[in-house]
Each structure stands twice: as C-alpha cells, then as structure tokens.
Amino acid sequence: MVKSPAEGNDMDGKLNLVGYDSPKTQSSGSFLVVDDGIAEMQSYSDKLEILPLAKSLEKEQWLKEHLGPVPKKVLGFFVRALPDAKIEKPLQACFFMKEKKAQVIHNVFVAEKNSQVHLISGCTDDLVEGKHTGISLFFVRENASVSVTRIHHWSPDASVFSKSSVFVGKNAVFDSNYIVINSPKKEQAHSIARVDDGGAVGFNSIIFSRENSDFTISDKILLEGKNARAEIISRAISDGGRILTKTYMAGKGKDTRGHLECDGILLNEKGSIHAIPELEAVNPKTNLSHEAGIGRISETELSYLMARGIDEAKAKSLIVKGFLDAKINRIPPNLQKAIDELVGKISIQA
C-alpha cells in the first residue's frame, strides 16, 4: 500500500465532501492523488485490480491506441473488475490539488464480462487558483454493469476541464451521475458514449453555478447497436453564473430508444442558462424524444403551495429541493448528506 497522507490536516474535510473516506470500511478499494503523486492505492477485493496507469501501459499494449499521446510520467489509475465479479462496495478515488497549480490526470476503467462495479470519483482543491485536467476511458464489456458518481467541489478561482469516453458492450449498462457541489470560475465537462447491441447508458447531471462561474457540460451518446437505449437528464440552477448544457443523441442502430431532458432554474438576472438538446435519427427504426424547460420558479407550483398555507420563501425552497432531488443508490451516507446539505443551501437562496 502506498503511504497515506498525514492525518489531522485540513485536507480530510475536503476529501469527505467528495466521497473519499475510511476506505477499508466503506469501499472495495481506494486511489488518492495529491498534486502530482499517488498518496494512496489499495484494492480490498481480489476481484478488483488497481494499478498506476504508467505501470499498466507497460503490459496493456492495446491501451495505447485509445489513449493516444500521453506524458512520459502519466498520472492516474488503471482499474479492472475481473470477469463475473460482483463487487458490492464502491471503489473510492479522489484527485486533490493542495500546493501545485496544475494537475493532469489520465484514468482507465475496465469492467470485464458479467462484472458489476461502482466508482465514486471526487475532485477538489485547497488552492486560491489552480487548473485541473481529467481524461477518462471506460470499457464496459458484454453484460457488465458500471455505475459512476463524480463529485466536484472547487475553489471559486479554479479552472477545470474533463473529458470522458465510454465504450458500452453488448447488453452492458453504464450509469453516470455528475454533481457539482461548488462550481469553479470555469469548468468544461465533455462526455461521449458508444453503445452496442442491447446496451444502456444513463447520464445524470446536477449543476449549481454561483456568481462569476462559467460552466459548460456536453453529453453525447451514439446508439450504434440494435436495441441500444439511453437517457440524459440535466438539471441546472444559476445563482449568477453562466451555464451551457449541450446534449446530443443519435439513433444509428435498429430499434434504438433514447430520451433527453434538460431543465434549468435562473435565480436572478446576473446569470444565464443556455440548453441545447439535439437528436439525430440515422436509422428509420429509432425512437428518440426530448424535453427542455428553463426559467424562473413555476408560478403555478408556487401558488399551489401558498394556497395551502405555506409562506412564499418556504414554498420556493420546497420547489427547488424537488427540482434538485439527488438520491443516488449505493453512495456512502456522509456523501449523500453533503449533497442534501447543498440542496438545502441552494433552496434557501431561491
């Protein structure tokens, strides 16, 4: 096991906010990067392999065609859930910026045939200003199931760029939850998934953009195989920040099905929300749909609650809480508590 960071410092609270805590009791494995080094790495399951990506590149030659050019001292993980593995506890990973002003991460996650695994990945910092770049590849083999929960909690002046590519095999499932607890000055998050026969993908994002924050999220799903299906649900609240959500889905295979849902609430005139839902039917036997709605808190809902004796402030709070409902399966209680507290703070500001 790689040496753990010193206990009792301010870093512990930040790690807990993004789901990284007591690895042995809460997880199937742990992987922690602090600045430009691996601070902790351990698998607690014989069905789960965790390696530094630099080491895996020496024996996994097939990765090079997917990764393209990478730094000589590449930083990040290579994780593999073995065939038929049913891993109940989540793997916890965290990427923390403490002193270095820049951090570049490359991660590869492989779920072999018939495996089931859940990843909780947190990104956070303790800087006045920093730049984080994260690039991830996910390979979900035939009949495998992967659930990923990504939590971001950034300082106001941070800059963040992330890119994820997902390959979903036959009858495989990939679910992604992307939650921004504290938005940085600028964040761009791009994801693309390719789905084979009978595969399924779900992208769910919850974004809160504070004043002077500029946020762009782009989700793209290509339904390439027969009976492939997908859902994208994007929920955004601007409290003075700019939010751009771009969602694209293409039905290329026969009998594919997909749905986009983009919703936003603008709390004041300082911010903006721009939603761009896009559908493309390539195969005549695809079925795609979308819904989109942006604006202020619904007057109809507000009037309904106030007519039942609830004051305006409390009514607004309840509406925002419902809008941002973020109950996610299989995450640690402390992380769900942090998400619930975020929703409570946002609802009070409404």
Phi, psi and omega in degrees: 000135178290146183302134180281158176292159181298142180277160173084013179257176183291345183294328185303316181297320179294319180297319179297324181297333181251020170090012181254107181210175176000075187305319187292330183265337187250351191219170174267351180182167181219145176212117184232126174248130174242118184059250183242029179217155177277117182267333181206139179202119182198138171255134178255012179228137178284358178260003185231120177262133177228122181224156168296140182300324180302320180288321182294331181296337180290330183244343180258077185297331182296340181292330187298326180288337179270323184281327185071201181296129176229157178300151179300322177257065183293139183243129180153187184244158165239116182240136177225125170270123187291160181306136177070006180287132175244093188262109187285311182282145182285153168278132180252127177230146179213144180234111191242132175255115185251314183232325180288143182276349181218144180215131178236123185239136171238125180234146175230129182233124182237124173250109183288173186308131176068014180270161176224129184203152180232132178247132169249117184239121181244144176230130182203176182209171176224042185240161171284322181207134179199167180231124180241133176234127179232127180236125186229144174238133177237129176241110182251103186287178184307130178064011178275162180225125181231132174240128182237128174242116180252128181241126177244134179218100190244158171289156186300333184256013179283158173236133188225135174226128178225146179219129180233136174238131186235132177243113186253118184281186183298128178058023178266163183228134175227120178242131181236128173246125183237115187234124177255108181280313174233119183277143178276184177298320179213133176217134174234125181232121183236132179225142175222136180230138174246128190240126181272186184308126175071003181282163181220140179227139173229125175247122180232122182232144177229115187237129171241118183251113180280175184301139180071016177259141181238113188235131175232126175236132182230118178243133182225128179232129178249110179273091189268331185262164178296136179064017175290151183215157184201158176215135175237123177236119182240124177236128186224141174231128176254123173249047181111355179261168178260130179232128174238120176245125179239118180237133183224136177221134180238127175266099183260329183268165180290138177059033176277154182222140179203154180217136175246141177218115182237118181229145179213150175234128178257116186276336179206177185278354181284334185255185177204153175228128180234114180250131179235091175273134183223130178239144176222121177262114179261326178257134182296346181252038173254157181225105184237146180214162175208155173228144178212139178206129180224141176164199178275178178300136184301123178294326180296312179296320180297314180296322180299314181290319181293328178294343179257021171090007179268130182291163188300315182298315180294321180297316177299318180300316180295322180294316180293320177301316178296321180297321184261018181310122188226048176282117185241133182290145168066034172248153182301147182303323182294327178288317176298323178297318179297320179294316179298321179294322177300312180300320179297318179295318180295318183296327179293327181285343187298000000 
